[in-house]
Amino acid sequence: MELNFSKINGSNVHLDYDTLEASIRSKLQSTCKEAEIIVLNKFPVAVSAQATIDFIVLLKIPDVHNSWYRIKGDDGWMYVKNQIIAVTIIDEFEDNPITIDGNTLEVQDAYYNYQEDAMKLKWGLTNYLAEKCGLVRKYITIHPLIWMKNKHLNIEFENILIGNEFTYEAIERVIKKNYYFKYAGYKEWQTSELIFEQHIRLIYEQASKDSQEGYVTKKKIDRIQRKFGKIQDKANTLIGELLVEVKGKAGTGKTSELLKWMLQNSLQKNKGVFLTYNHLLVNDIALQINSFSQRLGDSVKKASTTTYTIHGYFYNVAKKLGVLLLMTEQRINELTSILDERWVKIEEFLNKERAKNNTSFAKLIMLIQNDNSIEEGVKREAILFFKFMDHIKFLPDQNTTSKHFKSFRDNKVERLANLESSNVFLKDYVEVLRRIRQATSDLDGFLNDMDVASKYDLLQIALDLKPKILDKDKSGKIDFDKLRTRYKKSISGFRANRIAYIDEAQDCHPFERDIFYNLFGSNNCVIANGDKEQLIRYSQLCDWHISQNQKIDVHVFNKTSKSYRMKPAIAALANHIAKSFNIDLNIEPLDTEDHGQIFISTSNDIRDQLEVIDKLHKIGERQGCTSYEALLLLKPADTGNLSKVESTSNASVRVNEFNNIIDDASNFRNDWTLVKEAQKKILDAYFWDSTGNVDKRELSVPGSLSIRSIYYASCRGVEAWSVMCFGLDLFFEKKRSEDEADNYLLNELFDELSTESRKNMYAATWVLMAITRCMENCYIQLTDPQSSIYKCIRDFAQENGQYITRV
């Protein structure tokens, strides 16, 4: 057999390329005349904030007469044409014994489940190839593979390979456990060798461009790599002994301090997790982690570091502890019972038609559509099931059909549980936190209050329970001691021997603080704390120096008021707005002769806006910034609350009027016309647009070429050389009208603060969040002369003409 085996971008120290090549040759040589294998090492783009790609294996079997390779799965033989296998390596447990319970791994008395990481790997790379590389989404099938290196165990199961050797036999045993193994990595590669070559070149070139470091990122990574100063070093040596708190104003480098500590400590084998509120900041931190890691040589070993939104992290904790299911039990049980009752009727129909030899699914759909004796809800469920079986043309025997329906049912119930869990998480967030806090501080109380031992059927999928956990007396209840042990090990897995670095800690709910202390211990928490002017989520500052009536030992590292990013014009504008609305800010700008610029516009003319976008993008480029660093576009939200749980599956289904669990269409919003026109004008950048009618689950992580175009509510913590604030006065007025504006700082002592002043302070705090994202230039569009913020900025322009450009 002719096998073309090649590597791109160096080698991976964990991978034995000769062994991999030999195993591929052994598997394919008996039936396959030729094949090509490409190993793309050190994939430079972070396709997900939580999952990184260590290497990608690309297999291509050309269409040559009498040359083939096939794999046998549960549904029979499937021919392999090409595959895309994305691999993440976990080597931190290489010397530890591992035990397996279903899809759950137990290491050092803690439970781990990497299925979610695998799915983020799969869909993150899918999104990248579709959005950035021009591949057609519906033709892409990524096989995610988590390779957990271990000296004591060799085993494969869904998406996970455990062992020290990476061979094609092991790859195959993993991927054929997934329903999508039958599909080609990319359908069009089967038909054209030229398309395959073009796409491989395009993917690598695009990834190289998207991973480039610009001026701002280089400075950040250089700062992270420098030695600590005396004050920083003192604080760092106390991490792990007591709570370490860094305090400072917006833009003074609090987030940078956390990230530097986390990454520097990772070189000393200390694992870390970075937690913040903003999904975009999570991506930004992930990019910096990736840049830091790329600079390390192969001989330098770094402990794992990852980043989550705080909401996303607590959603996962609540989901994996069963809190969300327990809080939505009644509705889930109701719909599951309906589904089971309908299966009885569907099975009766199928048995009747099977006896008549009507076994074509196409014909079965037609027959049930026209059977007036069957109620509509059952008909609809049957049609959904028949379409679920579209990979099989004919009806199998009764036992096999029942197995397929179980898969159909489990899929529906799991997706329903995700939907209901998301709903209760968003609608009753504080109660969810209260239950998590109880589970992590009073486990027996939680298990008894929620009657968890009686909920095996409800929790078996989410908690990966097996029948052996049930009582021996066949009562149907879970053995309480085993249940308690399982929960303790799950809770240990959430910490995973990591230090928690928590950003924007002043804005936490007290329950969030308590949970972090319960999970990690206050001595393993490092927090960045702002003051009142940085309150966005809650109206009161969170006190981290006390928790559950216990005083917390803390070391406070106070930052100066000097900004690490704002030039004089930006700092002056921020201070003016703060002073106008009685907010204590007093930011000191960078020491620089170049003062920056405020661009003020009262125009709605899209042509004028496009000219400024082009100008500011070029200013950033001349400075050495990438598009990602150069420009950030902000606008008010179209509708409603943008606060969503970061989950790839929770919004994928809905329940219709017939109680069928069906796929859900995305909510519609108006597209941002300006962004579409700007993309036509600036061809060498990519406008990463999360506004309008976009499915965020299909958005790739923004890379170096991306100009972020987002809602104001999503900008917290991010920054750019130039920031464009569209409809800033409209945004201000919307925030003034929110219910929370009346509650702003209610417990603070003010001298007869009026309701209007309180509303203005609340709205101005949000405006300051946007203004302080700027480094050098800020574009502000104003359209309402009656707005308080319009008048405020007008007064600033009259007093500071040297900073102002009118456009």
FIGUMAR-607557 format. One record per residue (C-alpha): x, y, z. Coordinates in steps of 0.02 Angstrom, whole numbers. Example, Ala and Ser with C-alpha at 12.3 -4.5 7.8 and 13.67 -1.06 7.14 Angstrom:
{{615, -225, 390}}
{{684, -53, 357}}
//
This chain:
{{0, 0, 0}}
{{60, 177, -40}}
{{44, 282, 119}}
{{90, 466, 117}}
{{122, 516, 299}}
{{171, 696, 337}}
{{183, 820, 482}}
{{145, 1006, 482}}
{{211, 1130, 611}}
{{342, 1025, 699}}
{{311, 879, 816}}
{{217, 842, 975}}
{{328, 773, 1114}}
{{190, 654, 1172}}
{{162, 572, 1003}}
{{263, 428, 929}}
{{240, 462, 744}}
{{320, 299, 688}}
{{200, 198, 796}}
{{50, 296, 730}}
{{106, 274, 549}}
{{137, 87, 572}}
{{-34, 61, 651}}
{{-120, 152, 507}}
{{-26, 49, 380}}
{{-73, -111, 470}}
{{-258, -68, 472}}
{{-274, -8, 292}}
{{-150, -110, 190}}
{{-256, -265, 158}}
{{-394, -174, 62}}
{{-331, 2, 28}}
{{-211, 40, -115}}
{{-164, 215, -58}}
{{-200, 338, 82}}
{{-136, 502, 151}}
{{-112, 551, 333}}
{{-73, 729, 389}}
{{-37, 771, 571}}
{{-60, 957, 604}}
{{35, 992, 766}}
{{12, 1135, 889}}
{{-148, 1200, 811}}
{{-121, 1385, 851}}
{{-302, 1441, 868}}
{{-405, 1424, 1027}}
{{-569, 1355, 957}}
{{-646, 1351, 1131}}
{{-605, 1439, 1294}}
{{-601, 1271, 1386}}
{{-532, 1150, 1255}}
{{-369, 1169, 1159}}
{{-312, 1064, 1012}}
{{-141, 984, 1033}}
{{-144, 907, 859}}
{{-262, 860, 718}}
{{-253, 695, 622}}
{{-320, 706, 444}}
{{-350, 542, 351}}
{{-389, 543, 165}}
{{-427, 385, 64}}
{{-440, 430, -121}}
{{-576, 362, -234}}
{{-475, 229, -324}}
{{-554, 76, -405}}
{{-556, -78, -294}}
{{-476, 18, -150}}
{{-574, 41, 10}}
{{-576, 33, 200}}
{{-725, 3, 315}}
{{-767, -5, 500}}
{{-901, -109, 583}}
{{-1014, -17, 705}}
{{-1178, -54, 793}}
{{-1274, -19, 631}}
{{-1164, -125, 519}}
{{-1015, -90, 406}}
{{-971, 89, 360}}
{{-846, 141, 228}}
{{-713, 269, 279}}
{{-668, 402, 152}}
{{-588, 537, 259}}
{{-581, 587, 442}}
{{-542, 743, 546}}
{{-484, 691, 720}}
{{-452, 834, 843}}
{{-348, 782, 993}}
{{-326, 860, 1165}}
{{-193, 785, 1278}}
{{-213, 773, 1468}}
{{-51, 717, 1550}}
{{-77, 773, 1730}}
{{-139, 601, 1786}}
{{-5, 499, 1697}}
{{58, 417, 1857}}
{{-108, 402, 1949}}
{{-220, 248, 1953}}
{{-386, 282, 1864}}
{{-549, 189, 1887}}
{{-697, 199, 1767}}
{{-881, 207, 1810}}
{{-983, 232, 1652}}
{{-920, 394, 1574}}
{{-851, 453, 1742}}
{{-667, 440, 1787}}
{{-608, 429, 1967}}
{{-434, 495, 2006}}
{{-373, 526, 2184}}
{{-549, 517, 2258}}
{{-619, 645, 2136}}
{{-736, 621, 1988}}
{{-701, 691, 1815}}
{{-806, 686, 1657}}
{{-731, 755, 1497}}
{{-881, 732, 1382}}
{{-923, 917, 1385}}
{{-744, 963, 1342}}
{{-751, 842, 1196}}
{{-910, 923, 1130}}
{{-834, 1096, 1145}}
{{-685, 1032, 1047}}
{{-800, 959, 913}}
{{-911, 1110, 889}}
{{-773, 1238, 916}}
{{-672, 1168, 771}}
{{-830, 1144, 667}}
{{-873, 1328, 691}}
{{-696, 1381, 648}}
{{-687, 1281, 487}}
{{-860, 1340, 432}}
{{-846, 1523, 482}}
{{-663, 1560, 448}}
{{-607, 1432, 320}}
{{-760, 1427, 207}}
{{-804, 1242, 228}}
{{-990, 1201, 219}}
{{-1050, 1170, 396}}
{{-1169, 1026, 355}}
{{-1027, 929, 270}}
{{-907, 940, 420}}
{{-890, 799, 547}}
{{-758, 820, 682}}
{{-708, 672, 791}}
{{-653, 747, 959}}
{{-533, 639, 1057}}
{{-471, 671, 1233}}
{{-308, 573, 1254}}
{{-277, 547, 1439}}
{{-102, 481, 1459}}
{{-89, 348, 1593}}
{{37, 213, 1636}}
{{-86, 99, 1728}}
{{-236, 86, 1613}}
{{-273, 58, 1428}}
{{-456, 83, 1384}}
{{-564, 176, 1259}}
{{-740, 241, 1275}}
{{-846, 381, 1203}}
{{-726, 523, 1153}}
{{-593, 466, 1279}}
{{-433, 367, 1253}}
{{-338, 318, 1410}}
{{-163, 247, 1393}}
{{16, 290, 1348}}
{{10, 241, 1164}}
{{-82, 332, 1025}}
{{-122, 213, 881}}
{{-252, 208, 744}}
{{-327, 50, 819}}
{{-362, 147, 978}}
{{-429, 298, 881}}
{{-548, 185, 787}}
{{-613, 101, 945}}
{{-654, 272, 1016}}
{{-736, 355, 867}}
{{-846, 209, 816}}
{{-935, 223, 984}}
{{-1013, 385, 921}}
{{-1162, 391, 803}}
{{-1074, 513, 685}}
{{-925, 399, 649}}
{{-1011, 346, 487}}
{{-996, 520, 409}}
{{-845, 585, 313}}
{{-737, 717, 396}}
{{-779, 830, 250}}
{{-895, 766, 115}}
{{-820, 863, -31}}
{{-646, 791, -1}}
{{-712, 627, -69}}
{{-739, 699, -241}}
{{-585, 806, -271}}
{{-403, 787, -223}}
{{-377, 969, -273}}
{{-510, 1031, -150}}
{{-427, 928, -12}}
{{-256, 1006, -45}}
{{-329, 1182, -57}}
{{-425, 1164, 104}}
{{-277, 1095, 204}}
{{-171, 1242, 146}}
{{-311, 1365, 183}}
{{-344, 1296, 358}}
{{-162, 1308, 408}}
{{-138, 1481, 333}}
{{-298, 1547, 412}}
{{-251, 1476, 582}}
{{-79, 1556, 570}}
{{-158, 1726, 533}}
{{-289, 1709, 670}}
{{-159, 1668, 800}}
{{-42, 1815, 766}}
{{9, 1923, 913}}
{{-13, 2109, 893}}
{{62, 2255, 989}}
{{-59, 2245, 1136}}
{{-51, 2055, 1159}}
{{140, 2056, 1147}}
{{148, 2185, 1286}}
{{29, 2082, 1393}}
{{125, 1920, 1370}}
{{291, 2009, 1398}}
{{220, 2079, 1561}}
{{160, 1906, 1613}}
{{332, 1831, 1580}}
{{426, 1965, 1679}}
{{475, 1933, 1859}}
{{360, 1993, 1998}}
{{394, 2156, 2089}}
{{416, 2148, 2278}}
{{233, 2186, 2318}}
{{170, 2064, 2186}}
{{292, 1931, 2244}}
{{236, 1948, 2426}}
{{54, 1926, 2374}}
{{97, 1779, 2263}}
{{190, 1686, 2400}}
{{32, 1693, 2507}}
{{-78, 1610, 2376}}
{{-129, 1443, 2449}}
{{-109, 1506, 2628}}
{{-248, 1637, 2638}}
{{-364, 1738, 2526}}
{{-266, 1856, 2414}}
{{-359, 2011, 2355}}
{{-302, 2139, 2226}}
{{-399, 2302, 2235}}
{{-404, 2444, 2110}}
{{-500, 2557, 1992}}
{{-555, 2510, 1817}}
{{-409, 2491, 1697}}
{{-274, 2481, 1831}}
{{-224, 2303, 1788}}
{{-318, 2196, 1916}}
{{-363, 2064, 1786}}
{{-184, 2062, 1722}}
{{-118, 2028, 1896}}
{{-234, 1877, 1915}}
{{-185, 1808, 1746}}
{{1, 1833, 1777}}
{{-10, 1744, 1945}}
{{-108, 1600, 1869}}
{{9, 1573, 1722}}
{{171, 1596, 1819}}
{{108, 1477, 1953}}
{{61, 1350, 1819}}
{{247, 1335, 1781}}
{{267, 1278, 1962}}
{{139, 1138, 1933}}
{{-5, 1236, 2013}}
{{-166, 1216, 1913}}
{{-281, 1364, 1896}}
{{-455, 1414, 1840}}
{{-495, 1594, 1792}}
{{-675, 1649, 1824}}
{{-759, 1807, 1761}}
{{-931, 1867, 1708}}
{{-907, 1908, 1526}}
{{-905, 1774, 1391}}
{{-797, 1883, 1277}}
{{-671, 1912, 1416}}
{{-662, 1723, 1439}}
{{-614, 1711, 1255}}
{{-487, 1851, 1276}}
{{-407, 1763, 1426}}
{{-406, 1600, 1326}}
{{-312, 1688, 1185}}
{{-182, 1754, 1308}}
{{-163, 1582, 1388}}
{{-138, 1509, 1213}}
{{-8, 1642, 1168}}
{{84, 1611, 1332}}
{{84, 1423, 1302}}
{{142, 1441, 1121}}
{{297, 1535, 1180}}
{{350, 1394, 1296}}
{{476, 1270, 1232}}
{{437, 1084, 1224}}
{{545, 1055, 1378}}
{{442, 1174, 1486}}
{{295, 1088, 1569}}
{{145, 1193, 1618}}
{{3, 1137, 1732}}
{{-172, 1152, 1660}}
{{-257, 1322, 1662}}
{{-430, 1358, 1599}}
{{-561, 1494, 1604}}
{{-750, 1501, 1625}}
{{-885, 1628, 1649}}
{{-948, 1624, 1828}}
{{-1124, 1589, 1766}}
{{-1062, 1449, 1653}}
{{-961, 1372, 1794}}
{{-1107, 1372, 1916}}
{{-1222, 1305, 1782}}
{{-1108, 1155, 1761}}
{{-1095, 1129, 1950}}
{{-1285, 1139, 1970}}
{{-1312, 1023, 1823}}
{{-1186, 891, 1877}}
{{-1248, 891, 2057}}
{{-1425, 866, 1992}}
{{-1484, 1029, 2071}}
{{-1568, 1090, 1911}}
{{-1655, 925, 1878}}
{{-1718, 914, 2056}}
{{-1790, 1089, 2040}}
{{-1879, 1047, 1877}}
{{-1927, 868, 1918}}
{{-2116, 886, 1899}}
{{-2113, 953, 1721}}
{{-1981, 830, 1662}}
{{-2075, 683, 1736}}
{{-2237, 742, 1656}}
{{-2163, 751, 1480}}
{{-2062, 591, 1500}}
{{-2220, 497, 1551}}
{{-2310, 564, 1397}}
{{-2165, 504, 1289}}
{{-2169, 329, 1366}}
{{-2358, 315, 1346}}
{{-2343, 363, 1164}}
{{-2210, 231, 1134}}
{{-2333, 95, 1183}}
{{-2451, 155, 1046}}
{{-2311, 179, 920}}
{{-2247, 3, 954}}
{{-2422, -67, 928}}
{{-2430, 21, 760}}
{{-2258, -42, 709}}
{{-2296, -222, 759}}
{{-2457, -217, 656}}
{{-2366, -149, 503}}
{{-2219, -266, 528}}
{{-2340, -412, 515}}
{{-2398, -342, 348}}
{{-2217, -326, 289}}
{{-2234, -137, 282}}
{{-2057, -101, 341}}
{{-2002, 47, 235}}
{{-1990, 202, 344}}
{{-2046, 311, 199}}
{{-2205, 207, 187}}
{{-2228, 200, 376}}
{{-2229, 390, 384}}
{{-2365, 397, 252}}
{{-2468, 260, 338}}
{{-2466, 341, 509}}
{{-2504, 512, 436}}
{{-2666, 439, 365}}
{{-2716, 330, 513}}
{{-2866, 419, 590}}
{{-2867, 304, 742}}
{{-2706, 379, 809}}
{{-2708, 546, 898}}
{{-2605, 688, 829}}
{{-2477, 696, 970}}
{{-2435, 511, 945}}
{{-2424, 535, 757}}
{{-2303, 680, 776}}
{{-2196, 581, 899}}
{{-2192, 432, 780}}
{{-2139, 540, 633}}
{{-2000, 618, 738}}
{{-1941, 442, 785}}
{{-1947, 381, 604}}
{{-1841, 529, 550}}
{{-1721, 491, 693}}
{{-1701, 321, 608}}
{{-1663, 397, 437}}
{{-1495, 308, 428}}
{{-1592, 143, 418}}
{{-1708, 123, 269}}
{{-1809, -22, 337}}
{{-1889, -61, 505}}
{{-1782, -182, 608}}
{{-1850, -317, 725}}
{{-1945, -269, 882}}
{{-1798, -283, 1004}}
{{-1683, -179, 893}}
{{-1820, -50, 866}}
{{-1846, -38, 1054}}
{{-1660, -7, 1078}}
{{-1665, 132, 949}}
{{-1816, 209, 1035}}
{{-1722, 207, 1200}}
{{-1583, 307, 1117}}
{{-1716, 423, 1043}}
{{-1799, 440, 1214}}
{{-1635, 469, 1308}}
{{-1584, 602, 1182}}
{{-1752, 690, 1200}}
{{-1753, 681, 1390}}
{{-1574, 743, 1403}}
{{-1609, 890, 1288}}
{{-1771, 926, 1380}}
{{-1677, 922, 1545}}
{{-1550, 1046, 1474}}
{{-1691, 1162, 1420}}
{{-1786, 1152, 1585}}
{{-1623, 1167, 1682}}
{{-1576, 1324, 1585}}
{{-1748, 1399, 1616}}
{{-1742, 1371, 1804}}
{{-1559, 1428, 1810}}
{{-1604, 1595, 1731}}
{{-1771, 1621, 1818}}
{{-1723, 1565, 1993}}
{{-1535, 1592, 1997}}
{{-1522, 1639, 2181}}
{{-1618, 1484, 2236}}
{{-1503, 1377, 2126}}
{{-1354, 1457, 2214}}
{{-1433, 1424, 2384}}
{{-1451, 1239, 2343}}
{{-1271, 1227, 2278}}
{{-1210, 1311, 2436}}
{{-1308, 1185, 2539}}
{{-1238, 1038, 2440}}
{{-1060, 1101, 2463}}
{{-1075, 1144, 2649}}
{{-1211, 1028, 2718}}
{{-1217, 879, 2601}}
{{-1328, 769, 2711}}
{{-1451, 911, 2731}}
{{-1457, 936, 2542}}
{{-1482, 751, 2506}}
{{-1622, 738, 2634}}
{{-1710, 901, 2591}}
{{-1713, 858, 2405}}
{{-1751, 673, 2437}}
{{-1611, 631, 2315}}
{{-1607, 446, 2360}}
{{-1780, 424, 2281}}
{{-1732, 507, 2116}}
{{-1630, 373, 2026}}
{{-1733, 378, 1866}}
{{-1724, 567, 1860}}
{{-1537, 580, 1893}}
{{-1463, 425, 1812}}
{{-1411, 511, 1648}}
{{-1351, 676, 1721}}
{{-1254, 594, 1863}}
{{-1202, 442, 1760}}
{{-1279, 324, 1889}}
{{-1276, 135, 1870}}
{{-1395, 8, 1952}}
{{-1262, -50, 2075}}
{{-1288, 111, 2173}}
{{-1466, 57, 2217}}
{{-1512, -18, 2385}}
{{-1495, -207, 2396}}
{{-1674, -224, 2462}}
{{-1740, -179, 2287}}
{{-1832, -27, 2356}}
{{-1786, 75, 2203}}
{{-1694, 200, 2314}}
{{-1511, 244, 2304}}
{{-1398, 179, 2441}}
{{-1373, 334, 2549}}
{{-1192, 300, 2594}}
{{-1146, 270, 2412}}
{{-1242, 426, 2363}}
{{-1151, 532, 2490}}
{{-982, 463, 2432}}
{{-1026, 497, 2250}}
{{-1074, 677, 2287}}
{{-916, 707, 2388}}
{{-807, 644, 2245}}
{{-905, 749, 2119}}
{{-881, 904, 2225}}
{{-694, 864, 2237}}
{{-690, 855, 2047}}
{{-754, 1034, 2032}}
{{-603, 1097, 2122}}
{{-482, 974, 2041}}
{{-337, 1037, 2149}}
{{-344, 1207, 2066}}
{{-325, 1385, 2126}}
{{-477, 1494, 2083}}
{{-436, 1666, 2012}}
{{-599, 1766, 2022}}
{{-618, 1929, 1924}}
{{-740, 2071, 1966}}
{{-767, 1997, 2140}}
{{-854, 2154, 2203}}
{{-1002, 2107, 2094}}
{{-1026, 1930, 2160}}
{{-1180, 1873, 2254}}
{{-1137, 1819, 2434}}
{{-1195, 1643, 2390}}
{{-1070, 1638, 2245}}
{{-932, 1691, 2365}}
{{-983, 1556, 2490}}
{{-985, 1420, 2356}}
{{-811, 1467, 2297}}
{{-749, 1455, 2476}}
{{-838, 1288, 2500}}
{{-765, 1215, 2340}}
{{-588, 1285, 2340}}
{{-560, 1348, 2518}}
{{-534, 1535, 2547}}
{{-346, 1504, 2548}}
{{-356, 1441, 2369}}
{{-451, 1593, 2304}}
{{-372, 1748, 2226}}
{{-491, 1891, 2189}}
{{-489, 2055, 2092}}
{{-599, 2181, 2181}}
{{-661, 2349, 2118}}
{{-767, 2479, 2204}}
{{-943, 2548, 2188}}
{{-913, 2625, 2016}}
{{-884, 2449, 1948}}
{{-1047, 2374, 2013}}
{{-1150, 2306, 1869}}
{{-1238, 2146, 1922}}
{{-1292, 2189, 2098}}
{{-1330, 2349, 2191}}
{{-1217, 2311, 2340}}
{{-1033, 2269, 2358}}
{{-994, 2088, 2403}}
{{-892, 2075, 2563}}
{{-761, 1938, 2540}}
{{-687, 1960, 2714}}
{{-829, 1864, 2797}}
{{-924, 1708, 2743}}
{{-1058, 1606, 2832}}
{{-1022, 1701, 2994}}
{{-837, 1663, 2983}}
{{-700, 1796, 2968}}
{{-584, 1762, 2821}}
{{-396, 1787, 2833}}
{{-345, 1898, 2688}}
{{-196, 1987, 2612}}
{{-243, 2144, 2515}}
{{-135, 2208, 2372}}
{{-191, 2387, 2331}}
{{-161, 2448, 2154}}
{{-127, 2632, 2122}}
{{-257, 2733, 2025}}
{{-144, 2741, 1871}}
{{-223, 2661, 1719}}
{{-127, 2531, 1620}}
{{-223, 2567, 1460}}
{{-311, 2737, 1456}}
{{-226, 2885, 1375}}
{{-262, 3061, 1444}}
{{-413, 3098, 1332}}
{{-501, 2937, 1382}}
{{-461, 2955, 1567}}
{{-517, 3138, 1565}}
{{-684, 3091, 1485}}
{{-713, 2949, 1608}}
{{-673, 3062, 1757}}
{{-787, 3199, 1689}}
{{-934, 3078, 1671}}
{{-902, 3006, 1844}}
{{-892, 3178, 1926}}
{{-1049, 3237, 1836}}
{{-1149, 3095, 1913}}
{{-1068, 3095, 2086}}
{{-965, 2937, 2057}}
{{-793, 2921, 2137}}
{{-673, 2870, 1997}}
{{-517, 2981, 1984}}
{{-423, 2875, 1858}}
{{-244, 2929, 1822}}
{{-200, 2911, 1636}}
{{-46, 2835, 1559}}
{{107, 2947, 1553}}
{{116, 2985, 1368}}
{{134, 3135, 1253}}
{{3, 3061, 1136}}
{{-159, 3105, 1225}}
{{-281, 3006, 1118}}
{{-441, 3071, 1040}}
{{-629, 3079, 1068}}
{{-730, 3072, 906}}
{{-906, 3142, 929}}
{{-1044, 3118, 801}}
{{-1228, 3165, 796}}
{{-1254, 3085, 626}}
{{-1346, 2926, 578}}
{{-1269, 2926, 404}}
{{-1193, 2754, 377}}
{{-1065, 2824, 254}}
{{-993, 2938, 389}}
{{-985, 2792, 510}}
{{-896, 2681, 384}}
{{-764, 2814, 357}}
{{-728, 2820, 544}}
{{-722, 2630, 557}}
{{-594, 2624, 417}}
{{-493, 2766, 492}}
{{-486, 2693, 668}}
{{-443, 2519, 601}}
{{-296, 2594, 505}}
{{-238, 2690, 659}}
{{-230, 2526, 754}}
{{-139, 2438, 613}}
{{-7, 2576, 607}}
{{20, 2550, 793}}
{{54, 2366, 760}}
{{-115, 2305, 826}}
{{-208, 2159, 752}}
{{-388, 2190, 700}}
{{-443, 2110, 864}}
{{-340, 2235, 962}}
{{-372, 2384, 849}}
{{-559, 2408, 853}}
{{-714, 2365, 956}}
{{-892, 2411, 902}}
{{-1029, 2430, 1035}}
{{-1216, 2457, 1017}}
{{-1370, 2452, 1130}}
{{-1465, 2288, 1137}}
{{-1610, 2263, 1018}}
{{-1720, 2168, 1138}}
{{-1727, 2100, 1313}}
{{-1594, 2036, 1429}}
{{-1436, 1967, 1349}}
{{-1386, 1866, 1502}}
{{-1380, 1685, 1442}}
{{-1302, 1527, 1507}}
{{-1155, 1473, 1398}}
{{-1220, 1304, 1343}}
{{-1217, 1225, 1172}}
{{-1375, 1124, 1197}}
{{-1494, 1212, 1317}}
{{-1584, 1314, 1183}}
{{-1592, 1178, 1051}}
{{-1766, 1110, 1090}}
{{-1937, 1171, 1143}}
{{-2101, 1089, 1192}}
{{-2244, 1120, 1070}}
{{-2431, 1125, 1102}}
{{-2440, 935, 1082}}
{{-2305, 907, 1214}}
{{-2182, 848, 1082}}
{{-2001, 891, 1118}}
{{-1943, 969, 953}}
{{-1798, 1069, 882}}
{{-1813, 1254, 914}}
{{-1784, 1395, 791}}
{{-1672, 1539, 841}}
{{-1749, 1700, 905}}
{{-1752, 1838, 776}}
{{-1665, 2005, 798}}
{{-1624, 2142, 677}}
{{-1455, 2122, 592}}
{{-1331, 2264, 612}}
{{-1326, 2336, 436}}
{{-1172, 2440, 476}}
{{-1069, 2284, 509}}
{{-1119, 2204, 344}}
{{-1069, 2362, 250}}
{{-907, 2379, 348}}
{{-859, 2201, 300}}
{{-871, 2252, 117}}
{{-758, 2401, 148}}
{{-623, 2317, 254}}
{{-585, 2153, 168}}
{{-428, 2106, 265}}
{{-522, 2094, 431}}
{{-667, 1988, 490}}
{{-813, 2069, 580}}
{{-857, 1952, 722}}
{{-1037, 2000, 751}}
{{-1135, 1932, 899}}
{{-1280, 2054, 876}}
{{-1439, 2031, 777}}
{{-1507, 1868, 709}}
{{-1356, 1760, 748}}
{{-1347, 1588, 825}}
{{-1206, 1609, 951}}
{{-1181, 1421, 957}}
{{-1113, 1433, 779}}
{{-993, 1577, 814}}
{{-809, 1535, 818}}
{{-695, 1608, 950}}
{{-637, 1779, 885}}
{{-458, 1776, 822}}
{{-325, 1904, 777}}
{{-417, 1954, 617}}
{{-582, 1983, 709}}
{{-661, 2152, 742}}
{{-784, 2120, 883}}
{{-957, 2195, 855}}
{{-1059, 2170, 1012}}
{{-1191, 2238, 1130}}
{{-1137, 2353, 1272}}
{{-1187, 2222, 1400}}
{{-1052, 2105, 1330}}
{{-904, 2225, 1339}}
{{-856, 2210, 1521}}
{{-671, 2174, 1545}}
{{-622, 2182, 1361}}
{{-523, 2322, 1278}}
{{-465, 2391, 1111}}
{{-353, 2528, 1044}}
{{-510, 2616, 980}}
{{-689, 2587, 1038}}
{{-843, 2647, 944}}
{{-995, 2681, 1055}}
{{-1150, 2690, 946}}
{{-1310, 2761, 1021}}
{{-1225, 2795, 1187}}
{{-1363, 2912, 1247}}
{{-1494, 2783, 1195}}
{{-1401, 2653, 1298}}
{{-1394, 2773, 1445}}
{{-1582, 2805, 1440}}
{{-1621, 2619, 1427}}
{{-1519, 2584, 1582}}
{{-1605, 2727, 1675}}
{{-1774, 2648, 1640}}
{{-1728, 2477, 1711}}
{{-1805, 2422, 1877}}
{{-1632, 2394, 1950}}
{{-1593, 2580, 1928}}
{{-1711, 2620, 2072}}
{{-1618, 2499, 2186}}
{{-1441, 2558, 2149}}
{{-1337, 2571, 2309}}
{{-1493, 2572, 2418}}
{{-1395, 2533, 2576}}
{{-1261, 2664, 2546}}
{{-1267, 2825, 2648}}
{{-1302, 2976, 2540}}
{{-1368, 3148, 2585}}
{{-1547, 3143, 2517}}
{{-1503, 3059, 2352}}
{{-1653, 3082, 2237}}
{{-1728, 2942, 2133}}
{{-1673, 3031, 1973}}
{{-1495, 3048, 2037}}
{{-1491, 2865, 2085}}
{{-1551, 2815, 1910}}
{{-1421, 2927, 1830}}
{{-1283, 2852, 1937}}
{{-1337, 2677, 1887}}
{{-1342, 2718, 1701}}
{{-1179, 2816, 1708}}
{{-1093, 2666, 1789}}
{{-1139, 2563, 1635}}
{{-1078, 2702, 1520}}
{{-913, 2709, 1613}}
{{-895, 2522, 1587}}
{{-899, 2556, 1399}}
{{-790, 2713, 1398}}
{{-653, 2629, 1500}}
{{-634, 2493, 1367}}
{{-537, 2620, 1260}}
{{-350, 2634, 1255}}
{{-320, 2781, 1137}}
{{-477, 2831, 1040}}
{{-662, 2835, 1079}}
{{-799, 2866, 951}}
{{-965, 2920, 1027}}
{{-1128, 2935, 932}}
{{-1259, 3046, 1015}}
{{-1436, 3072, 949}}
{{-1543, 3138, 1094}}
{{-1503, 3317, 1150}}
{{-1621, 3296, 1299}}
{{-1521, 3152, 1373}}
{{-1416, 3190, 1527}}
{{-1266, 3097, 1454}}
{{-1281, 3198, 1292}}
{{-1269, 3359, 1394}}
{{-1127, 3290, 1499}}
{{-1020, 3244, 1347}}
{{-1064, 3409, 1261}}
{{-997, 3503, 1413}}
{{-839, 3397, 1411}}
{{-812, 3438, 1226}}
{{-830, 3625, 1259}}
{{-702, 3619, 1400}}
{{-576, 3500, 1317}}
{{-567, 3549, 1135}}
{{-390, 3480, 1118}}
{{-461, 3304, 1138}}
{{-610, 3322, 1022}}
{{-636, 3281, 838}}
{{-812, 3305, 769}}
{{-864, 3185, 632}}
//
